[in-house]
Amino acid sequence: MEKSVLTVTGEHESEKIIEKSRFLTFSAHVESEEDARAFIASVRAKHTLATHVCFAFVADKIGNLMRFSDDGEPQGTAGMPILDVIKNKKLFETAVAVVRYFGGVKLGAGGLVRAYSSCAAENLAGAEIRSLEMCEEIQITVSYTGVDGVQKYVAKSGAQLLDCAYGESVGFKVAVKKREAEAFKAGIADYMQGRVELKTLGEYYGAFKTE
């Protein structure tokens, strides 16, 4: 069974003023080093006048692909503290960039570590976190009289409704956690008293809300 991991979804932005320096923090879901570096490049492009754009990312599902940068701040005071926050929150496929506009007051090494750590932690606390789990995509085909029943069962099951197509019959596409897929298929067949066609379309990692 493939393991599930936590990740941020979408992008999240936060801002903090520390000793007159302005810190803007951005987090995003990334699925490769190329994704992560493209995200960081986009942050740099929007903040060309910033004093520093420090970052860290874990760009895979197992923690082997980790990178960080102090971007001119004293060594060990920015990138690694950001990475430590990502790791402590047990996040994967996640990138965080912290933009600093220097305000004229030096923070010292300890102050910088605290500043970058707190910026990353506060941003990720506000980001949407989801669980990446191997799932099955299932097509459910029913007659029009069965639409209401399928909708009710899917809603209470925790499956994700991906698509609904209306033709001679109605086809629903749903994503179900792989470990729950067999129970889901047996359950909906029973609930619909057999008046439903089920077909597994494939398997992939899907993002599910954390409980």
For each residue, the residues with C-beta under 8 A, 3 or more apart:
1: 134 178 179
2: 133 134 178 205
3: 61
4: 131 132 133 134
5: 61 90 91 92 93 131 132
6: 89 90 91 92 129 130 131 132 210
7: 29 91 92 93 94 129 130 131 132 207
8: 12 27 28 29 91 94 124 127 128 129 130
9: 29 127 128 129 130 207
10: 28 29 127 128
11: 26 27 28 29 39
12: 8 26 27 28 123 124 126 127 128
13: 24 25 26 123
14: 24 25 119 122 123 126
15: 22 23 24 25
16: 22 23 25 118 119 122
17: 20 21 22 23 103
18: 21 23 107 111 115 118
19: 103 105 107 111
20: 17 103 104 105
21: 17 18 100 101 102 103 105 107 115
22: 15 16 17 100 101 103
23: 15 16 17 18 98 99 100 101 115 116 119
24: 13 14 15 47 50 98 99 101
25: 13 14 15 16 96 97 98 99 119 120 122 123
26: 11 12 13 39 43 96 97 98 99 123
27: 8 11 12 94 95 96 97 120 123 124 127
28: 8 10 11 12 39 94 95
29: 7 8 9 10 11 93 94
30: 35 36 39 57 59 93 94 95
31: 35 59 93
32: 35 36 59 60 65
33: 36 37 57 59 65 67
34: 37 38
35: 30 31 32 38 39 59 95
36: 30 32 33 39 40 57 59 67 95
37: 33 34 40 41
38: 34 35 41 42
39: 11 26 28 30 35 36 42 43 95 97
40: 36 37 43 44 53 55 57 95 97
41: 37 38 44 45
42: 38 39 45 46
43: 26 39 40 46 47 53 55 97 99
44: 40 41 47 48 50 53
45: 41 42 48
46: 42 43
47: 24 43 44 50 53 99
48: 44 45
49: 101
50: 24 44 47 53 99 100 101
51: 72 100 101 102
52: 70 71 72 73 78 98 99 100 102
53: 40 43 44 47 50 71 97 98 99 100
54: 68 69 70 71 73 78 79 82 97 98 100 116
55: 40 43 68 69 71 79 82 95 96 97 98
56: 66 67 68 69 79 80 82 83 86 95 96 120
57: 30 33 36 40 66 67 68 83 86 94 95 96
58: 63 65 66 83 86 87 91 92 93 94
59: 30 31 32 33 35 36 65 66 67 93 95
60: 32 63 64 65 92 93
61: 3 5 92 93 132 205
62: 92
63: 58 60 66 87 92
64: 60
65: 32 33 58 59 60
66: 56 57 58 59 63 83 87
67: 33 36 56 57 59
68: 54 55 56 57 79 80 82 83
69: 54 55 56 78 79
70: 52 54 73 74 75 76 77 78 79 80
71: 52 53 54 55 78 79
72: 51 52
73: 52 54 70 77 78 100 112 116
74: 70 77 109 112
75: 70
76: 70 80 81 109 113
77: 70 73 74 80 81 109 112 113 116
78: 52 54 69 70 71 73 81 82 98 112 113 116
79: 54 55 56 68 69 70 71 82 83
80: 56 68 70 76 77 83 84
81: 76 77 78 84 85 113 116 117 120
82: 54 55 56 68 78 79 85 86 96 98 116 117 119 120
83: 56 57 58 66 68 79 80 86 87
84: 80 81 87 88 117
85: 81 82 88 89 96 117 120 121 124
86: 56 57 58 82 83 89 91 94 96 120 124
87: 58 63 66 83 84 90 91
88: 84 85
89: 6 85 86 121 124
90: 5 6 87
91: 5 6 7 8 58 86 87 94 124 129
92: 5 6 7 58 60 61 62 63 132
93: 5 7 29 30 31 58 59 60 61 132
94: 7 8 27 28 29 30 57 58 86 91 124
95: 27 28 30 35 36 39 40 55 56 57 59
96: 25 26 27 55 56 57 82 85 86 120 123 124
97: 25 26 27 39 40 43 53 54 55
98: 23 24 25 26 52 53 54 55 78 82 116 119 120
99: 23 24 25 26 43 47 50 52 53
100: 21 22 23 50 51 52 53 54 73
101: 21 22 23 24 49 50 51
102: 21 51 52
103: 17 19 20 21 22
104: 20
105: 19 20 21
106:
107: 18 19 21 111 112 115
108: 111 112
109: 74 76 77 112 113
110: 113 114
111: 18 19 107 108 114 115
112: 73 74 77 78 107 108 109 115 116
113: 76 77 78 81 109 110 116 117
114: 110 111 117 118
115: 18 21 23 107 111 112 118 119
116: 23 54 73 77 78 81 82 98 112 113 119 120
117: 81 82 84 85 113 114 120 121
118: 16 18 114 115 121 122
119: 14 16 23 25 82 98 115 116 122 123
120: 25 27 56 81 82 85 86 96 98 116 117 123 124
121: 85 89 117 118 124 125
122: 14 16 25 118 119 125 126
123: 12 13 14 25 26 27 96 119 120 126 127
124: 8 12 27 85 86 89 91 94 96 120 121 127 129
125: 121 122
126: 12 14 122 123
127: 8 9 10 12 27 123 124
128: 8 9 10 12
129: 6 7 8 9 91 124 210
130: 6 7 8 9 207 208 209 210
131: 4 5 6 7 207 208 209 210
132: 4 5 6 7 61 92 93 205 206 207 208
133: 2 4 177 178 179 205 206 208
134: 1 2 4 177 178 203 204 205 206
135: 160 175 176 177 178 181 203 204 205 206 208
136: 175 176 178 181 200 201 202 203
137: 162 173 174 175 200 201 202 203 204
138: 159 173 174 175 176 181 184 185 198 199 200 201
139: 171 172 173 197 198 199 200 201
140: 150 154 171 172 173 174 188 196 197 198
141: 169 170 171 172 196 197 198 199
142: 145 146 147 149 150 169 170 172 192 195 196 197
143: 146 169 170 195
144: 147 169 170
145: 142
146: 142 143 149 150 170 192 195 196
147: 142 144 150 151 170
148: 151 152
149: 142 146 152 153 191 192
150: 140 142 146 147 153 154 170 172 188 192 196
151: 147 148 154 155
152: 148 149 155 156
153: 149 150 156 157 187 188 191 192
154: 140 150 151 157 159 161 172 174 188
155: 151 152
156: 152 153
157: 153 154 176 184 187 188
158: 177 180 208
159: 138 154 174 175 176 184
160: 135 174 175 176 206 208
161: 154 164 172 173 174
162: 137 173 174 175
163: 171 172 173
164: 161 170 171 172 173
165: 170 171
166: 170
167: 170 171
168:
169: 141 142 143 144
170: 141 142 143 144 146 147 150 164 165 166 167
171: 139 140 141 163 164 165 167
172: 139 140 141 142 150 154 161 163 164
173: 137 138 139 140 161 162 163 164 201
174: 137 138 140 154 159 160 161 162
175: 135 136 137 138 159 160 162 206
176: 135 136 138 157 159 160 180 181 184
177: 133 134 135 158 180 181 206 208
178: 1 2 133 134 135 136 181 203
179: 1 133
180: 158 176 177 183 184
181: 135 136 138 176 177 178 184 185 200
182: 185 186
183: 180 186 187
184: 138 157 159 176 180 181 187 188
185: 138 181 182 188 189 198
186: 182 183 189 190
187: 153 157 183 184 190 191
188: 140 150 153 154 157 184 185 191 192 196 198
189: 185 186 192 194 196 198
190: 186 187 193
191: 149 153 187 188
192: 142 146 149 150 153 188 189 195 196
193: 190
194: 189
195: 142 143 146 192
196: 140 141 142 146 150 188 189 192
197: 139 140 141 142
198: 138 139 140 141 185 188 189
199: 138 139 141
200: 136 137 138 139 181 203
201: 136 137 138 139 173
202: 136 137
203: 134 135 136 137 178 200
204: 134 135 137
205: 2 61 132 133 134 135
206: 132 133 134 135 160 175 177
207: 7 9 130 131 132
208: 130 131 132 133 135 158 160 177
209: 130 131
210: 6 129 130 131
211:
